[in-house]
């Protein structure tokens, strides 16, 4: 096994034991980037000398007997909407070209406190919405990697880094994870602070993580879980033991539900067939769940909230130079300008109602199985695919994980999405581990 094929957990252990150095691991990742990124283009900003300088510092800390953090010496890619002192943060738009923050966002501070190496900034779509960046799918460069966290997902999938961080306001973590064939985790809304991250829609914006194993996403997510007074959606809480619980055997066999959700008709026929086969394989371990009628309103309500918040938070971009924004983003901003306060508050009231319904449902189920995407990554690079199977869970703030357990008709990855109860992220990841083993 080459160094770039090591999981983050394996690399951490080897660095701690002195079998490898952080510098060796980072150099191997840089060599891999030089080898494959010309075809994939996952990076917005990369400074090899700076990455190696950080790695040497981590190795010196170990040699000096300093306490080592949970991600000591591990290179991590971070989406280019997270403010970083050491790299530009350009948010995927020419309107922020050359933007250089004066301090790190909270997520990057947490990564550095944990001993990680900031490898570089990964490509995002335009302002983390729908306008595609330059990144291509590692499995077939003629297909989209998904978005908006396209560079983060592609970098992990192509073994350029073991870990990466992104975000999700609709489907920006789960969708690219599914298309790129890796594990993508959108934790409970508010688990990870967003201070210093591009703001789209505060009720929806969620930090997500990428890796090639459940253990690794649990490890990095646990590291980032924190309270920050700068983010009013975070709460003071003990850091959840995600990594340990994720790898535990469940105390009893998980009870799963399969839900077609109100958007089942938008799944490809091959996806519908694949999930039908999955339910058949699970047999009595999985029952079909029919969501109450109120869930039929989610797509409209999510759109109202997201567009209204884009109109507010991106007003500066729009008013300064809307001609430099894509037509689709301008249309969403203009739609948001027409959303009334009544419509917005009605959506927030519906979210509270739906979460009460979900809390009751999760008294009977450990997780709900749904598609991560309508199908495999579409051909072409002018769009990032539909997030429709992620909208409900982002709107409600529930944790969700995409598992690379299927293939589409063209041999491209197809994710299985597991959804858990708000605040029960550890149990969801443990159930995901159980399901992965069950289907192996």
C-alpha positions, 0 to 999 in steps of 0.5 A, spaced: 500 500 500 502 506 498 502 512 502 496 516 499 492 509 499 492 510 507 486 512 511 487 518 515 486 513 521 492 508 519 496 514 517 495 517 524 497 511 527 504 510 523 506 518 524 505 517 532 509 510 531 514 513 527 513 509 521 512 515 517 513 522 517 508 527 516 513 530 511 513 524 507 505 523 507 504 530 504 510 529 499 506 523 497 500 527 496 503 532 492 506 527 488 499 524 487 497 531 485 502 533 480 500 526 477 493 526 476 490 533 478 492 536 471 486 531 468 481 533 475 483 540 477 480 539 484 485 545 487 483 552 487 489 554 491 495 550 492 502 552 495 507 545 496 512 549 499 507 552 505 504 545 505 511 541 506 513 547 511 507 545 516 508 538 515 516 539 518 513 543 523 508 537 525 514 532 525 518 537 529 513 537 534 513 530 535 520 529 535 520 534 541 515 530 545 509 535 544 502 533 545 499 530 539 492 532 536 487 527 533 489 529 526 497 530 527 500 531 521 494 529 516 493 533 510 486 536 509 483 539 503 478 545 505 473 548 500 475 555 497 469 558 501 473 557 508 477 563 510 484 562 511 490 566 513 495 562 509 491 562 502 486 566 498 479 565 499 475 567 492 469 563 493 469 561 486 467 567 483 471 572 479 468 578 484 472 575 489 479 574 485 485 575 490 481 576 496 486 574 502 482 574 509 486 576 515 484 570 519 482 563 519 475 561 520 473 557 526 474 550 522 481 551 520 483 553 527 480 547 529 484 543 524 490 546 526 489 545 533 488 538 532 495 538 528 492 537 521 496 540 515 492 545 511 494 542 504 490 547 500 483 550 498 479 546 493 475 548 488 467 550 489 462 552 484 460 559 484 459 562 491 457 555 493 451 555 488 450 551 482 455 555 477 460 549 476 467 550 477 473 547 473 473 540 477 472 534 473 469 527 476 475 522 477 472 516 474 470 519 468 473 527 466 467 527 461 462 527 467 461 532 473 463 531 480 457 534 483 457 540 487 458 545 490 464 541 494 466 539 487 474 539 489 473 536 496 470 530 493 474 529 487 481 530 491 479 525 496 476 520 491 483 521 487 487 519 493 490 527 493 488 527 500 485 523 505 480 528 508 477 534 506 472 539 508 466 542 504 459 545 506 451 543 504 446 548 503 442 543 499 446 537 496 453 540 496 456 534 500 452 528 499 451 529 492 459 530 490 460 524 495 455 520 491 458 522 484 465 521 486 464 514 490 467 516 497 463 517 504 460 524 505 457 526 511 453 532 513 452 532 520 446 535 524 445 542 523 449 546 528 454 541 530 460 544 526 461 552 527 460 556 520 464 562 523 468 565 517 465 561 512 461 564 506 454 565 508 448 563 504 442 561 508 444 560 516 438 556 517 440 551 512 448 552 511 452 546 514 459 544 514 460 537 511 466 532 511 469 527 506 473 521 506 474 514 503 471 511 510 466 512 515 471 511 520 475 517 517 469 522 516 467 520 523 474 522 526 474 529 522 467 531 524 468 529 531 475 534 531 470 539 528 464 539 532 465 545 537 461 551 540 462 558 537 459 564 540 460 567 533 455 562 530 448 562 533 446 555 531 451 552 535 450 550 542 455 548 548 456 541 548 461 535 550 464 533 543 461 527 541 465 520 541 463 519 533 469 515 531 469 510 537 462 509 536 462 509 529 466 503 529 462 499 535 458 493 534 451 496 535 448 493 541 442 490 537 441 489 530 439 496 527 432 497 524 432 500 518 426 504 513 426 505 506 423 511 504 421 513 496 420 520 499 416 525 495 421 526 489 421 518 487 419 520 480 425 524 479 430 518 480 433 514 474 429 508 473 436 504 474 436 507 481 429 505 482 431 498 480 437 498 484 434 500 491 428 495 490 434 490 490 437 493 496 431 493 500 430 485 497 437 484 500 435 487 507 429 483 507 426 483 514 431 488 516 428 494 512 421 496 512 418 501 507 416 508 510 411 513 507 412 520 510 406 524 512 403 529 507 406 535 510 413 533 507 410 534 500 411 541 501 419 541 503 422 542 496 418 549 495 419 551 502 427 550 502 427 554 495 423 560 499 428 560 504 434 559 500 433 564 495 430 569 500 437 568 504 441 568 497 438 575 496 440 578 502 447 575 503 449 576 496 446 583 495 453 586 495 455 581 489 448 582 485 448 590 486 456 591 484 456 586 478 450 582 477 453 581 470 459 577 473 454 572 476 451 566 472 444 567 470 442 561 474 444 565 480 441 571 478 435 568 477 435 565 484 437 572 487 431 575 484 426 570 486 428 571 493 427 578 492 420 576 491 419 572 497 415 575 503 416 575 510 410 570 511 412 565 506 419 565 510 416 564 516 411 559 514 417 555 511 420 555 518 414 553 522 413 547 517 421 545 519 419 545 526 413 541 524 416 536 520 422 535 525 417 533 530 414 528 525 421 525 524 423 525 532 417 520 532 419 516 526 426 515 529 423 512 535 422 506 531 428 506 526 435 507 527 436 510 520 432 511 513 435 509 507 434 513 501 438 515 494 443 520 495 442 522 488 437 521 482 443 517 479 450 516 477 454 523 475 451 526 469 455 527 463 457 534 461 461 539 465 456 545 465 451 543 471 453 539 477 447 534 477 440 535 481 440 535 489 433 533 490 434 527 494 438 531 499 433 537 500 428 534 505 434 532 510 438 539 509 431 543 510 430 539 517 437 539 519 438 531 520 445 528 519 446 524 513 451 520 510 453 517 503 456 511 502 459 508 496 455 502 495 452 502 488 454 503 481 450 506 475 449 503 468 455 506 466 459 504 471 460 510 475 459 510 483 452 511 486 451 513 493 446 510 498 444 515 503 442 514 510 439 519 514 439 519 522 435 523 527 438 530 529 443 530 534 444 522 533 450 523 529 454 517 532 448 512 532 447 514 524 455 513 523 455 506 527 449 504 523 452 506 516 458 501 518 453 496 520 450 496 513 457 497 509 459 490 513 452 487 512 452 488 504 460 486 503 
